[in-house]
Each structure stands twice: as C-alpha cells, then as structure tokens.
Amino acid sequence: MTLDGELELALPFGATLGEGLLWQGGRWWWTDIEGATLHAWRPGSDAAESCRLPDRLGSFAHTVSGRVLLGLAKRLCIATLGDDLSLTQLQTLVPVDAAEPRTRINDGRTDRHGHFVFGTLNEAKEKRPIASFYQYATQHGLRRLALPAVAIANSICFSLDGRTMYFCDSLSQRIQQCDYDAETAQVDNVRLFTQMDRPDAWPDGSVIDAEGCLWNAQWGAGRVARYDPAGRLMGAFDAPAAHTSCPALGGEALDHLMITTARAELGREALAAQPLSGSLFGRRLSRALGVPDTLFQD
C-alpha cells in the first residue's frame, strides 16, 4: 500500500480541538475538547449529531451495556445517551487528580481486555512533567500506571495481543512502548518505539491496525504517519490542516482512515490559509486495516 498524497475532506467542521476519534456502531465519534462536546457522524449524512457536556471531554469509550464512559476534565463518568446523542443520565465514577488543579484528562482508549487507559496533561503555561497515566477497571477501580511523569499524555494504544502499550509525552517528540499487563495494571521495560523525523511534528493520537502497525497524527506537521512494528516510518498522508490530532480506522468494511483536526493554537493568518482546520479528513485504503475498539467492561 502506497502511503503518500492528500487526505480528502470528509466532513466540514469547526472543532476547536477535535480529538479521540473512533468508529463504533456505524458512526465516527469524536470529542471537541475545548467545546465540551461529543460528536457522532454517520457517513452519507449532512451533519454530525452532538452532545453538550458539563465539562471538557478529553477521551471516551463505548461500553458493553451501550452507555459511554467519559473522561471529563477531572473525573470519569458513565453516560446514557439517546439515539440523537441527547444526554439522559450522567453518573460520576471517580475523581482524577483531585488535589492537582493544573491537570486534566487527555488521551485514552480501552485496552484489549476492556479496561480504560488514559493520561492527563499539564494545563499550566510552564508545561512541567506532572501528568500521569491511569487504568480504570470496574473490578479494580482507578490505578496509576508506573510510567514516567509527562507534560502531555498522548498516543495511547495497544498491540494486537494486548501485551504492549504505546504512549508518549507529546513534547518529547517520540513515542514509547512498554510491556503491559491488563489485569494487574503492571508496566515494565519502557523503551523507545520511534522518534519524530521532522522538527515540526508533535505526536498526538495513535491507533494500531490489523497488521500491528501504528498510525500517528502529528500535530504541527499536518500529517498522519504509519510505522511498522519495529518503529520504522512506512509513509504518511498529508492533510490541509497543520493540527492533525487523532487517527482512526473504520467504516463498514474497516478500510477507511479518518483523522480529526483542530483550530486551536492557529493564528488569524494560519486559519485564513487553512480554513478547513477543525474538520474530519480521510481516505479509503486498499485493504481492511481497522481493528474494532474493545468495549469497556461495565
């Protein structure tokens, strides 16, 4: 499969900070973090449906019961949504970093066993590494992973067998990996997976495909890159928006690549040059590479 060329506009949108994209139930789901809104779009429809939330939504996961686990700024919640994404019930499960006002929940996804793994970020201007990675499981509650502190947790995804976790501190411009045990929440053998090959590329969201390769959206570089299991760059697709933020693989045949983008941190001139920033972009791939996200075990 050749990896070069431009991604195509899939849905014009104006997300301030589009993130957390995934395919579930025939729709693409994502969050506009700064807009405190969960969105869902069915391909072929004219517009997305949206659910306004009481706080910023860093990441989320669909659950076995049909509800949605929400990583709001300082707490994990479980939400019941209507078919039109109306919020009918919201229950707080656990606070996160309650004693640390500088952090909020950021990137996250389920591991292969249906536990939710997520990280936080430091919102303060100096961006010191005070943020952490956590696992939340119904049977175990909230457990901090013994990984180095970061400034901006991102790129959380898991190998096909679930025994390797990928993650990053975006400011380091490298993606790391470690051995991961889902049941005990133990991590070990932290090591480099790959280093960004461009000075303007800051690793954001990542996802693993059916061949065990990692796709990473690179903030600032306006691209989504694919790496083989050894961390070697295989190629990239470009987007007409510098702030590419999160990739996902899905579609009815699991052969579509989609990415979110953001308008955040773009000045007036940059927005004028990239007016579609905040939209969804994608393209059909030559083969099915999507791996459905595991539902959260609630």
C-alpha positions in Angstrom: 0.0 0.0 0.0 1.4 3.4 -1.1 1.4 6.0 1.7 1.6 9.4 0.1 -0.7 12.1 -1.1 -3.5 14.2 0.4 -6.3 13.2 2.7 -9.7 14.2 1.5 -12.3 16.3 3.2 -14.9 14.0 4.8 -17.0 16.4 6.9 -16.5 20.2 7.1 -16.5 21.1 10.8 -15.1 23.8 13.1 -13.8 21.9 16.1 -11.6 23.9 18.3 -9.8 20.8 19.5 -11.0 17.7 17.7 -9.7 14.5 19.4 -10.5 11.0 20.4 -11.8 9.7 17.1 -13.1 6.1 16.8 -15.6 4.0 14.8 -18.5 2.5 16.6 -22.0 1.4 15.6 -21.8 2.7 12.0 -20.7 6.2 13.1 -17.5 8.1 13.6 -17.3 9.5 17.1 -15.0 12.3 18.4 -14.7 15.0 21.0 -14.2 18.7 20.7 -12.3 19.0 24.0 -12.5 22.8 24.3 -16.1 22.8 23.1 -17.1 20.3 25.8 -19.0 18.3 23.2 -19.2 14.7 22.0 -19.9 14.4 18.3 -21.1 11.4 16.1 -21.4 11.4 12.3 -22.8 8.7 10.0 -21.1 8.7 6.6 -23.5 10.0 4.0 -25.4 12.2 6.4 -25.2 16.0 6.0 -24.2 16.8 9.6 -23.0 15.4 12.9 -25.1 14.9 16.0 -23.7 16.5 19.1 -24.0 16.1 22.9 -23.1 19.1 25.1 -21.4 18.1 28.3 -20.9 19.8 31.6 -17.1 19.9 31.2 -14.4 19.3 28.7 -14.2 15.7 27.3 -10.6 14.5 26.9 -11.4 11.0 25.8 -14.2 8.4 26.0 -15.1 4.7 25.3 -18.2 2.8 24.4 -19.3 0.2 27.0 -20.7 -3.3 26.9 -24.0 -2.1 28.3 -24.4 0.5 25.5 -23.5 3.5 27.6 -20.4 5.8 27.1 -17.5 6.2 29.5 -16.5 9.8 29.6 -13.1 11.2 30.7 -14.3 14.7 31.7 -11.6 17.2 32.8 -11.3 15.9 36.4 -13.5 12.9 36.7 -14.6 9.7 34.9 -18.3 9.4 34.3 -20.7 7.0 32.8 -23.4 8.5 30.5 -26.6 7.2 28.9 -27.3 8.8 25.6 -30.3 8.9 23.3 -30.2 7.9 19.7 -29.9 11.6 18.9 -27.0 11.9 21.4 -29.1 13.6 24.0 -27.7 13.2 27.5 -30.3 11.4 29.6 -28.1 10.3 32.6 -24.7 11.2 33.9 -23.0 9.4 36.8 -19.6 10.2 38.3 -17.5 7.1 38.8 -14.2 8.5 40.3 -12.4 11.8 40.6 -9.0 12.1 38.8 -6.1 14.2 40.2 -8.4 16.0 42.5 -5.5 17.6 44.5 -3.7 18.8 41.4 -5.5 21.8 39.8 -3.1 22.1 36.9 -4.0 18.8 35.2 -7.0 17.5 33.2 -7.8 14.2 31.5 -6.5 13.9 27.9 -6.0 10.9 25.6 -7.3 7.5 26.4 -8.8 4.3 25.0 -9.7 0.8 26.1 -7.1 -1.9 26.3 -7.8 -5.4 24.7 -9.4 -6.6 28.0 -11.9 -3.7 28.1 -10.2 -1.6 30.8 -10.0 2.2 30.1 -6.4 3.5 30.0 -5.9 7.3 29.8 -3.5 10.0 30.6 -3.6 13.6 31.8 -1.9 16.8 30.7 -0.5 19.8 32.5 -2.5 22.9 31.5 -0.1 25.4 33.2 2.0 27.6 30.9 5.3 26.1 32.0 4.3 22.5 31.0 6.3 20.7 33.6 6.0 16.9 33.6 3.5 16.4 36.3 0.8 14.4 34.4 0.3 10.7 34.7 -1.2 7.5 33.1 -4.0 5.6 34.6 -6.1 2.4 34.2 -9.7 2.3 35.3 -11.5 -1.1 35.6 -14.9 -1.8 37.0 -13.4 -4.6 39.3 -10.3 -2.7 40.3 -11.2 1.0 40.2 -8.6 3.6 39.3 -4.9 2.6 39.3 -2.0 4.8 38.4 0.4 3.1 35.9 4.1 3.2 36.9 5.2 5.2 33.9 7.4 8.3 33.9 5.5 11.6 34.5 4.7 13.6 31.4 3.6 17.1 30.3 1.1 15.9 27.7 0.0 12.3 27.7 -0.9 11.0 24.2 -0.7 8.2 21.7 -2.2 5.6 24.0 -2.9 2.3 22.1 -2.2 -1.4 22.4 -0.6 -4.2 20.3 -3.0 -6.8 18.9 -2.2 -9.2 21.7 -2.7 -6.5 24.3 0.7 -7.0 25.9 2.4 -3.9 24.6 1.2 -0.4 25.4 2.2 2.6 23.3 2.2 6.1 24.7 4.1 9.4 24.6 4.7 12.8 26.1 3.9 14.9 23.0 6.6 17.5 24.0 9.3 14.8 23.8 8.6 14.2 20.0 9.0 10.5 20.5 6.6 7.6 21.0 7.5 5.0 23.6 6.3 1.4 24.3 6.3 -0.8 27.4 5.2 -4.3 28.5 1.7 -4.1 29.8 -0.4 -6.5 32.0 -4.1 -5.5 31.8 -5.2 -7.5 34.9 -2.6 -6.3 37.3 -2.0 -2.8 35.7 1.7 -3.5 35.8 4.0 -2.0 33.2 7.7 -2.8 32.6 10.5 -2.4 30.1 9.8 1.2 28.9 11.6 1.7 25.6 11.7 3.9 22.5 9.3 3.0 19.7 10.0 5.8 17.3 11.3 9.4 17.1 9.7 12.1 15.0 11.6 12.7 11.8 10.6 16.3 11.5 11.1 19.2 13.9 7.5 20.5 13.4 5.9 17.1 14.2 4.5 16.6 17.7 3.0 13.1 18.2 -0.7 13.2 19.1 -3.3 10.4 18.9 -2.3 6.9 17.7 -4.1 3.7 16.7 -2.9 0.1 15.9 -4.1 -1.5 12.7 -4.8 -5.1 11.7 -1.2 -5.7 10.7 0.2 -4.5 14.0 1.4 -1.1 12.6 0.9 2.2 14.4 -0.7 5.2 12.8 0.1 8.5 14.5 -1.4 12.0 13.9 1.4 14.6 14.1 0.3 18.0 15.4 2.0 20.8 13.5 3.1 18.7 10.6 -0.4 18.2 9.2 0.0 14.5 8.5 -0.8 11.0 9.8 2.2 8.6 9.6 2.3 4.8 9.6 5.1 2.9 11.4 5.8 -0.8 11.2 6.0 -2.9 14.4 9.7 -2.1 14.7 9.0 1.7 14.7 10.2 2.3 11.1 8.4 5.0 9.2 6.4 3.4 6.3 4.9 6.6 4.9 2.4 9.3 5.6 -0.7 11.1 4.3 -0.9 14.9 4.4 -3.9 17.0 5.4 -4.7 20.6 4.5 -4.7 21.4 8.2 -1.5 21.7 10.3 -3.0 20.4 13.5 -3.9 16.8 12.8 -4.8 15.3 16.1 -6.2 11.7 16.1 -6.5 8.9 13.6 -9.0 6.1 13.4 -9.6 3.1 11.2 -13.1 2.0 10.5 -16.0 2.3 8.1 -18.4 -0.5 7.3 -15.6 -2.6 5.6 -12.9 -1.3 8.1 -11.0 0.1 5.2 -11.2 3.8 5.8 -8.7 6.1 7.5 -10.1 9.1 9.2 -8.5 11.9 11.3 -9.6 14.8 13.4 -8.0 18.2 13.2 -8.1 21.4 15.4 -8.3 25.1 15.1 -6.6 25.7 18.5 -3.3 27.5 18.6 -3.6 28.7 15.0 -3.4 32.5 14.5 -5.5 34.5 12.2 -3.2 34.1 9.2 -2.9 30.4 9.7 -6.6 30.0 9.9 -7.1 32.0 6.7 -4.6 29.7 5.0 -6.2 26.6 6.4 -9.9 27.4 6.6 -10.9 23.7 6.9 -9.0 23.2 10.2 -11.3 21.5 12.7 -12.8 19.2 10.0 -12.7 15.5 9.5 -10.4 14.2 6.7 -9.9 10.7 5.4 -9.5 8.3 2.6 -10.3 4.8 1.6 -7.4 2.3 2.0 -6.5 -0.5 -0.4 -7.4 -3.2 2.2 -9.2 -3.5 5.5 -6.9 -2.5 8.4 -9.4 -1.4 11.1 -9.5 -3.2 14.4 -12.7 -2.5 16.4 -12.1 -0.9 19.8 -12.8 -3.2 22.7 -15.9 -2.2 24.6 -15.4 -1.1 28.2 -16.4 -3.8 30.6 -19.0 -2.0 32.8 
